[in-house]
Amino acid sequence: MSQLLALIAQQQQIEAQIAKLKTDEKEAKVFEAVKEIKAVQQKYSYNDKDFVDVLLTFYNVNAAKPAKRAYTKSAAAKPKADTYPVKIGSETVALRKPTAKPGRLTTQLKTAMTKAGFEKYDLFLNDLMTKNKVKTFDELIEKIGVKAEQK
């Protein structure tokens, strides 16, 4: 119930700000211009993306997406995060060694994490360590890690 009251109070504050801005001459002009632009968009049945493209073309603005960064040796030289294959349930998943700056999770790891009911990797990792009764990441890898087959 308190969340509802907080939202109502927030709504009243926003309505007061809108009323105040409508009395400002510059803001009123912008508000009217936006209403006119929206009316033109609706009149010609443009969706937002197409309408923005029309406006940018009219004003000769290059709205092309920036090119992807070229592959560089410095990007290739960055070490990849240490990953270790472990058995979680019936699946083998590559766990990442925890770092100060977290990176992106693989789809497989994210799926295993959400199946276990976690949204954050560090909580998922702490739960795995608790369930396996280990204190460090290295001990966890030793206990549940999948050994690479030697040929």
PyMOL CGO cylinders between C-alpha atoms (Angstrom):
from pymol import cmd
from pymol.cgo import CYLINDER

trace = [
    CYLINDER, 0.00, 0.00, 0.00, 2.86, 2.38, 0.76, 0.3, 1, 1, 1, 1, 1, 1,
    CYLINDER, 2.86, 2.38, 0.76, 4.21, 1.91, -2.77, 0.3, 1, 1, 1, 1, 1, 1,
    CYLINDER, 4.21, 1.91, -2.77, 0.86, 3.02, -4.15, 0.3, 1, 1, 1, 1, 1, 1,
    CYLINDER, 0.86, 3.02, -4.15, 0.89, 6.15, -2.00, 0.3, 1, 1, 1, 1, 1, 1,
    CYLINDER, 0.89, 6.15, -2.00, 4.45, 6.90, -3.05, 0.3, 1, 1, 1, 1, 1, 1,
    CYLINDER, 4.45, 6.90, -3.05, 3.49, 6.59, -6.73, 0.3, 1, 1, 1, 1, 1, 1,
    CYLINDER, 3.49, 6.59, -6.73, 0.45, 8.85, -6.26, 0.3, 1, 1, 1, 1, 1, 1,
    CYLINDER, 0.45, 8.85, -6.26, 2.64, 11.46, -4.54, 0.3, 1, 1, 1, 1, 1, 1,
    CYLINDER, 2.64, 11.46, -4.54, 5.17, 11.16, -7.38, 0.3, 1, 1, 1, 1, 1, 1,
    CYLINDER, 5.17, 11.16, -7.38, 2.39, 11.56, -9.94, 0.3, 1, 1, 1, 1, 1, 1,
    CYLINDER, 2.39, 11.56, -9.94, 1.17, 14.73, -8.21, 0.3, 1, 1, 1, 1, 1, 1,
    CYLINDER, 1.17, 14.73, -8.21, 4.70, 16.16, -8.23, 0.3, 1, 1, 1, 1, 1, 1,
    CYLINDER, 4.70, 16.16, -8.23, 5.06, 15.41, -11.93, 0.3, 1, 1, 1, 1, 1, 1,
    CYLINDER, 5.06, 15.41, -11.93, 1.68, 16.98, -12.72, 0.3, 1, 1, 1, 1, 1, 1,
    CYLINDER, 1.68, 16.98, -12.72, 2.73, 20.10, -10.80, 0.3, 1, 1, 1, 1, 1, 1,
    CYLINDER, 2.73, 20.10, -10.80, 5.99, 20.26, -12.77, 0.3, 1, 1, 1, 1, 1, 1,
    CYLINDER, 5.99, 20.26, -12.77, 4.10, 19.89, -16.05, 0.3, 1, 1, 1, 1, 1, 1,
    CYLINDER, 4.10, 19.89, -16.05, 1.70, 22.71, -15.11, 0.3, 1, 1, 1, 1, 1, 1,
    CYLINDER, 1.70, 22.71, -15.11, 4.65, 24.93, -14.15, 0.3, 1, 1, 1, 1, 1, 1,
    CYLINDER, 4.65, 24.93, -14.15, 6.48, 24.19, -17.40, 0.3, 1, 1, 1, 1, 1, 1,
    CYLINDER, 6.48, 24.19, -17.40, 3.36, 24.91, -19.49, 0.3, 1, 1, 1, 1, 1, 1,
    CYLINDER, 3.36, 24.91, -19.49, 3.32, 28.44, -18.06, 0.3, 1, 1, 1, 1, 1, 1,
    CYLINDER, 3.32, 28.44, -18.06, 6.91, 28.98, -19.22, 0.3, 1, 1, 1, 1, 1, 1,
    CYLINDER, 6.91, 28.98, -19.22, 6.83, 30.61, -22.67, 0.3, 1, 1, 1, 1, 1, 1,
    CYLINDER, 6.83, 30.61, -22.67, 9.74, 28.67, -24.17, 0.3, 1, 1, 1, 1, 1, 1,
    CYLINDER, 9.74, 28.67, -24.17, 8.50, 25.34, -22.83, 0.3, 1, 1, 1, 1, 1, 1,
    CYLINDER, 8.50, 25.34, -22.83, 4.99, 26.09, -24.10, 0.3, 1, 1, 1, 1, 1, 1,
    CYLINDER, 4.99, 26.09, -24.10, 6.38, 26.66, -27.61, 0.3, 1, 1, 1, 1, 1, 1,
    CYLINDER, 6.38, 26.66, -27.61, 8.27, 23.36, -27.49, 0.3, 1, 1, 1, 1, 1, 1,
    CYLINDER, 8.27, 23.36, -27.49, 5.18, 21.58, -26.21, 0.3, 1, 1, 1, 1, 1, 1,
    CYLINDER, 5.18, 21.58, -26.21, 3.07, 22.98, -29.07, 0.3, 1, 1, 1, 1, 1, 1,
    CYLINDER, 3.07, 22.98, -29.07, 5.72, 22.08, -31.65, 0.3, 1, 1, 1, 1, 1, 1,
    CYLINDER, 5.72, 22.08, -31.65, 5.84, 18.51, -30.37, 0.3, 1, 1, 1, 1, 1, 1,
    CYLINDER, 5.84, 18.51, -30.37, 2.04, 18.28, -30.56, 0.3, 1, 1, 1, 1, 1, 1,
    CYLINDER, 2.04, 18.28, -30.56, 2.15, 19.48, -34.18, 0.3, 1, 1, 1, 1, 1, 1,
    CYLINDER, 2.15, 19.48, -34.18, 4.92, 17.04, -35.09, 0.3, 1, 1, 1, 1, 1, 1,
    CYLINDER, 4.92, 17.04, -35.09, 2.98, 14.15, -33.53, 0.3, 1, 1, 1, 1, 1, 1,
    CYLINDER, 2.98, 14.15, -33.53, -0.14, 15.23, -35.45, 0.3, 1, 1, 1, 1, 1, 1,
    CYLINDER, -0.14, 15.23, -35.45, 1.76, 15.11, -38.75, 0.3, 1, 1, 1, 1, 1, 1,
    CYLINDER, 1.76, 15.11, -38.75, 3.19, 11.71, -37.84, 0.3, 1, 1, 1, 1, 1, 1,
    CYLINDER, 3.19, 11.71, -37.84, -0.29, 10.35, -37.08, 0.3, 1, 1, 1, 1, 1, 1,
    CYLINDER, -0.29, 10.35, -37.08, -1.83, 11.99, -40.17, 0.3, 1, 1, 1, 1, 1, 1,
    CYLINDER, -1.83, 11.99, -40.17, 0.52, 10.10, -42.47, 0.3, 1, 1, 1, 1, 1, 1,
    CYLINDER, 0.52, 10.10, -42.47, 0.57, 6.92, -40.36, 0.3, 1, 1, 1, 1, 1, 1,
    CYLINDER, 0.57, 6.92, -40.36, 4.33, 6.83, -39.78, 0.3, 1, 1, 1, 1, 1, 1,
    CYLINDER, 4.33, 6.83, -39.78, 5.75, 4.65, -37.06, 0.3, 1, 1, 1, 1, 1, 1,
    CYLINDER, 5.75, 4.65, -37.06, 8.33, 6.35, -34.83, 0.3, 1, 1, 1, 1, 1, 1,
    CYLINDER, 8.33, 6.35, -34.83, 11.42, 4.95, -36.57, 0.3, 1, 1, 1, 1, 1, 1,
    CYLINDER, 11.42, 4.95, -36.57, 10.27, 5.85, -40.07, 0.3, 1, 1, 1, 1, 1, 1,
    CYLINDER, 10.27, 5.85, -40.07, 9.18, 9.31, -39.00, 0.3, 1, 1, 1, 1, 1, 1,
    CYLINDER, 9.18, 9.31, -39.00, 12.53, 10.03, -37.36, 0.3, 1, 1, 1, 1, 1, 1,
    CYLINDER, 12.53, 10.03, -37.36, 14.24, 8.85, -40.56, 0.3, 1, 1, 1, 1, 1, 1,
    CYLINDER, 14.24, 8.85, -40.56, 12.11, 11.29, -42.60, 0.3, 1, 1, 1, 1, 1, 1,
    CYLINDER, 12.11, 11.29, -42.60, 13.01, 14.19, -40.31, 0.3, 1, 1, 1, 1, 1, 1,
    CYLINDER, 13.01, 14.19, -40.31, 16.71, 13.34, -40.30, 0.3, 1, 1, 1, 1, 1, 1,
    CYLINDER, 16.71, 13.34, -40.30, 16.71, 13.04, -44.09, 0.3, 1, 1, 1, 1, 1, 1,
    CYLINDER, 16.71, 13.04, -44.09, 14.93, 16.39, -44.40, 0.3, 1, 1, 1, 1, 1, 1,
    CYLINDER, 14.93, 16.39, -44.40, 17.56, 18.07, -42.24, 0.3, 1, 1, 1, 1, 1, 1,
    CYLINDER, 17.56, 18.07, -42.24, 20.33, 16.14, -44.02, 0.3, 1, 1, 1, 1, 1, 1,
    CYLINDER, 20.33, 16.14, -44.02, 21.55, 14.51, -40.81, 0.3, 1, 1, 1, 1, 1, 1,
    CYLINDER, 21.55, 14.51, -40.81, 23.52, 11.31, -41.27, 0.3, 1, 1, 1, 1, 1, 1,
    CYLINDER, 23.52, 11.31, -41.27, 21.88, 8.94, -38.82, 0.3, 1, 1, 1, 1, 1, 1,
    CYLINDER, 21.88, 8.94, -38.82, 23.82, 5.91, -39.95, 0.3, 1, 1, 1, 1, 1, 1,
    CYLINDER, 23.82, 5.91, -39.95, 25.01, 3.62, -37.20, 0.3, 1, 1, 1, 1, 1, 1,
    CYLINDER, 25.01, 3.62, -37.20, 28.66, 4.04, -36.36, 0.3, 1, 1, 1, 1, 1, 1,
    CYLINDER, 28.66, 4.04, -36.36, 30.94, 1.43, -37.87, 0.3, 1, 1, 1, 1, 1, 1,
    CYLINDER, 30.94, 1.43, -37.87, 32.06, -1.39, -35.65, 0.3, 1, 1, 1, 1, 1, 1,
    CYLINDER, 32.06, -1.39, -35.65, 35.51, -1.04, -34.25, 0.3, 1, 1, 1, 1, 1, 1,
    CYLINDER, 35.51, -1.04, -34.25, 38.07, -2.80, -36.34, 0.3, 1, 1, 1, 1, 1, 1,
    CYLINDER, 38.07, -2.80, -36.34, 39.85, -5.80, -34.94, 0.3, 1, 1, 1, 1, 1, 1,
    CYLINDER, 39.85, -5.80, -34.94, 43.10, -4.68, -33.41, 0.3, 1, 1, 1, 1, 1, 1,
    CYLINDER, 43.10, -4.68, -33.41, 46.09, -6.44, -31.97, 0.3, 1, 1, 1, 1, 1, 1,
    CYLINDER, 46.09, -6.44, -31.97, 45.51, -4.73, -28.63, 0.3, 1, 1, 1, 1, 1, 1,
    CYLINDER, 45.51, -4.73, -28.63, 42.03, -6.23, -28.47, 0.3, 1, 1, 1, 1, 1, 1,
    CYLINDER, 42.03, -6.23, -28.47, 43.45, -9.62, -29.31, 0.3, 1, 1, 1, 1, 1, 1,
    CYLINDER, 43.45, -9.62, -29.31, 46.18, -9.26, -26.70, 0.3, 1, 1, 1, 1, 1, 1,
    CYLINDER, 46.18, -9.26, -26.70, 43.70, -8.86, -23.85, 0.3, 1, 1, 1, 1, 1, 1,
    CYLINDER, 43.70, -8.86, -23.85, 43.57, -12.06, -21.87, 0.3, 1, 1, 1, 1, 1, 1,
    CYLINDER, 43.57, -12.06, -21.87, 40.26, -13.84, -21.84, 0.3, 1, 1, 1, 1, 1, 1,
    CYLINDER, 40.26, -13.84, -21.84, 38.62, -14.50, -18.49, 0.3, 1, 1, 1, 1, 1, 1,
    CYLINDER, 38.62, -14.50, -18.49, 39.70, -17.80, -16.97, 0.3, 1, 1, 1, 1, 1, 1,
    CYLINDER, 39.70, -17.80, -16.97, 36.92, -20.31, -17.46, 0.3, 1, 1, 1, 1, 1, 1,
    CYLINDER, 36.92, -20.31, -17.46, 36.67, -23.80, -16.05, 0.3, 1, 1, 1, 1, 1, 1,
    CYLINDER, 36.67, -23.80, -16.05, 34.21, -26.51, -17.14, 0.3, 1, 1, 1, 1, 1, 1,
    CYLINDER, 34.21, -26.51, -17.14, 32.20, -27.87, -14.19, 0.3, 1, 1, 1, 1, 1, 1,
    CYLINDER, 32.20, -27.87, -14.19, 29.32, -30.28, -13.86, 0.3, 1, 1, 1, 1, 1, 1,
    CYLINDER, 29.32, -30.28, -13.86, 26.16, -28.60, -12.53, 0.3, 1, 1, 1, 1, 1, 1,
    CYLINDER, 26.16, -28.60, -12.53, 23.32, -31.09, -12.40, 0.3, 1, 1, 1, 1, 1, 1,
    CYLINDER, 23.32, -31.09, -12.40, 23.36, -32.92, -15.70, 0.3, 1, 1, 1, 1, 1, 1,
    CYLINDER, 23.36, -32.92, -15.70, 25.03, -30.09, -17.64, 0.3, 1, 1, 1, 1, 1, 1,
    CYLINDER, 25.03, -30.09, -17.64, 28.64, -29.09, -18.08, 0.3, 1, 1, 1, 1, 1, 1,
    CYLINDER, 28.64, -29.09, -18.08, 29.01, -25.33, -17.78, 0.3, 1, 1, 1, 1, 1, 1,
    CYLINDER, 29.01, -25.33, -17.78, 32.10, -23.12, -17.99, 0.3, 1, 1, 1, 1, 1, 1,
    CYLINDER, 32.10, -23.12, -17.99, 32.44, -21.07, -14.78, 0.3, 1, 1, 1, 1, 1, 1,
    CYLINDER, 32.44, -21.07, -14.78, 34.40, -17.84, -14.88, 0.3, 1, 1, 1, 1, 1, 1,
    CYLINDER, 34.40, -17.84, -14.88, 36.98, -17.02, -12.27, 0.3, 1, 1, 1, 1, 1, 1,
    CYLINDER, 36.98, -17.02, -12.27, 35.60, -14.06, -10.28, 0.3, 1, 1, 1, 1, 1, 1,
    CYLINDER, 35.60, -14.06, -10.28, 37.25, -10.75, -11.11, 0.3, 1, 1, 1, 1, 1, 1,
    CYLINDER, 37.25, -10.75, -11.11, 36.96, -7.18, -9.87, 0.3, 1, 1, 1, 1, 1, 1,
    CYLINDER, 36.96, -7.18, -9.87, 35.40, -6.13, -13.18, 0.3, 1, 1, 1, 1, 1, 1,
    CYLINDER, 35.40, -6.13, -13.18, 32.67, -8.60, -14.15, 0.3, 1, 1, 1, 1, 1, 1,
    CYLINDER, 32.67, -8.60, -14.15, 32.28, -9.44, -17.82, 0.3, 1, 1, 1, 1, 1, 1,
    CYLINDER, 32.28, -9.44, -17.82, 29.48, -10.90, -19.88, 0.3, 1, 1, 1, 1, 1, 1,
    CYLINDER, 29.48, -10.90, -19.88, 28.16, -14.33, -19.07, 0.3, 1, 1, 1, 1, 1, 1,
    CYLINDER, 28.16, -14.33, -19.07, 27.85, -17.03, -21.67, 0.3, 1, 1, 1, 1, 1, 1,
    CYLINDER, 27.85, -17.03, -21.67, 24.32, -18.03, -22.60, 0.3, 1, 1, 1, 1, 1, 1,
    CYLINDER, 24.32, -18.03, -22.60, 24.85, -21.48, -21.14, 0.3, 1, 1, 1, 1, 1, 1,
    CYLINDER, 24.85, -21.48, -21.14, 26.12, -20.08, -17.83, 0.3, 1, 1, 1, 1, 1, 1,
    CYLINDER, 26.12, -20.08, -17.83, 23.32, -17.54, -17.62, 0.3, 1, 1, 1, 1, 1, 1,
    CYLINDER, 23.32, -17.54, -17.62, 20.75, -20.29, -18.25, 0.3, 1, 1, 1, 1, 1, 1,
    CYLINDER, 20.75, -20.29, -18.25, 22.22, -22.48, -15.51, 0.3, 1, 1, 1, 1, 1, 1,
    CYLINDER, 22.22, -22.48, -15.51, 22.31, -19.51, -13.17, 0.3, 1, 1, 1, 1, 1, 1,
    CYLINDER, 22.31, -19.51, -13.17, 18.66, -18.55, -13.75, 0.3, 1, 1, 1, 1, 1, 1,
    CYLINDER, 18.66, -18.55, -13.75, 17.57, -22.19, -13.42, 0.3, 1, 1, 1, 1, 1, 1,
    CYLINDER, 17.57, -22.19, -13.42, 19.16, -22.14, -9.98, 0.3, 1, 1, 1, 1, 1, 1,
    CYLINDER, 19.16, -22.14, -9.98, 17.16, -18.99, -9.18, 0.3, 1, 1, 1, 1, 1, 1,
    CYLINDER, 17.16, -18.99, -9.18, 19.92, -16.38, -9.27, 0.3, 1, 1, 1, 1, 1, 1,
    CYLINDER, 19.92, -16.38, -9.27, 20.22, -13.13, -11.20, 0.3, 1, 1, 1, 1, 1, 1,
    CYLINDER, 20.22, -13.13, -11.20, 23.77, -12.23, -10.14, 0.3, 1, 1, 1, 1, 1, 1,
    CYLINDER, 23.77, -12.23, -10.14, 26.82, -14.34, -10.86, 0.3, 1, 1, 1, 1, 1, 1,
    CYLINDER, 26.82, -14.34, -10.86, 28.54, -13.71, -7.53, 0.3, 1, 1, 1, 1, 1, 1,
    CYLINDER, 28.54, -13.71, -7.53, 25.49, -14.94, -5.58, 0.3, 1, 1, 1, 1, 1, 1,
    CYLINDER, 25.49, -14.94, -5.58, 25.28, -18.02, -7.80, 0.3, 1, 1, 1, 1, 1, 1,
    CYLINDER, 25.28, -18.02, -7.80, 28.97, -18.73, -7.26, 0.3, 1, 1, 1, 1, 1, 1,
    CYLINDER, 28.97, -18.73, -7.26, 28.70, -18.26, -3.48, 0.3, 1, 1, 1, 1, 1, 1,
    CYLINDER, 28.70, -18.26, -3.48, 25.75, -20.67, -3.41, 0.3, 1, 1, 1, 1, 1, 1,
    CYLINDER, 25.75, -20.67, -3.41, 27.74, -23.28, -5.37, 0.3, 1, 1, 1, 1, 1, 1,
    CYLINDER, 27.74, -23.28, -5.37, 30.66, -22.91, -2.97, 0.3, 1, 1, 1, 1, 1, 1,
    CYLINDER, 30.66, -22.91, -2.97, 28.37, -23.26, 0.06, 0.3, 1, 1, 1, 1, 1, 1,
    CYLINDER, 28.37, -23.26, 0.06, 26.59, -26.32, -1.32, 0.3, 1, 1, 1, 1, 1, 1,
    CYLINDER, 26.59, -26.32, -1.32, 29.92, -27.98, -2.12, 0.3, 1, 1, 1, 1, 1, 1,
    CYLINDER, 29.92, -27.98, -2.12, 31.41, -26.99, 1.25, 0.3, 1, 1, 1, 1, 1, 1,
    CYLINDER, 31.41, -26.99, 1.25, 34.45, -25.20, -0.15, 0.3, 1, 1, 1, 1, 1, 1,
    CYLINDER, 34.45, -25.20, -0.15, 35.94, -21.80, 0.67, 0.3, 1, 1, 1, 1, 1, 1,
    CYLINDER, 35.94, -21.80, 0.67, 37.70, -20.77, -2.51, 0.3, 1, 1, 1, 1, 1, 1,
    CYLINDER, 37.70, -20.77, -2.51, 36.99, -20.81, -6.21, 0.3, 1, 1, 1, 1, 1, 1,
    CYLINDER, 36.99, -20.81, -6.21, 40.01, -23.06, -6.84, 0.3, 1, 1, 1, 1, 1, 1,
    CYLINDER, 40.01, -23.06, -6.84, 38.70, -25.63, -4.34, 0.3, 1, 1, 1, 1, 1, 1,
    CYLINDER, 38.70, -25.63, -4.34, 35.32, -25.54, -6.09, 0.3, 1, 1, 1, 1, 1, 1,
    CYLINDER, 35.32, -25.54, -6.09, 36.97, -26.24, -9.46, 0.3, 1, 1, 1, 1, 1, 1,
    CYLINDER, 36.97, -26.24, -9.46, 38.95, -29.12, -7.95, 0.3, 1, 1, 1, 1, 1, 1,
    CYLINDER, 38.95, -29.12, -7.95, 35.80, -30.60, -6.44, 0.3, 1, 1, 1, 1, 1, 1,
    CYLINDER, 35.80, -30.60, -6.44, 33.28, -30.29, -9.30, 0.3, 1, 1, 1, 1, 1, 1,
    CYLINDER, 33.28, -30.29, -9.30, 35.53, -29.47, -12.26, 0.3, 1, 1, 1, 1, 1, 1,
    CYLINDER, 35.53, -29.47, -12.26, 35.42, -31.65, -15.37, 0.3, 1, 1, 1, 1, 1, 1,
    CYLINDER, 35.42, -31.65, -15.37, 38.88, -32.94, -16.18, 0.3, 1, 1, 1, 1, 1, 1,
    CYLINDER, 38.88, -32.94, -16.18, 40.00, -32.50, -19.77, 0.3, 1, 1, 1, 1, 1, 1,
    CYLINDER, 40.00, -32.50, -19.77, 40.45, -35.85, -21.46, 0.3, 1, 1, 1, 1, 1, 1,
    CYLINDER, 40.45, -35.85, -21.46, 44.04, -36.54, -22.35, 0.3, 1, 1, 1, 1, 1, 1,
    CYLINDER, 44.04, -36.54, -22.35, 44.78, -38.14, -25.70, 0.3, 1, 1, 1, 1, 1, 1,
]
cmd.load_cgo(trace, "trace")
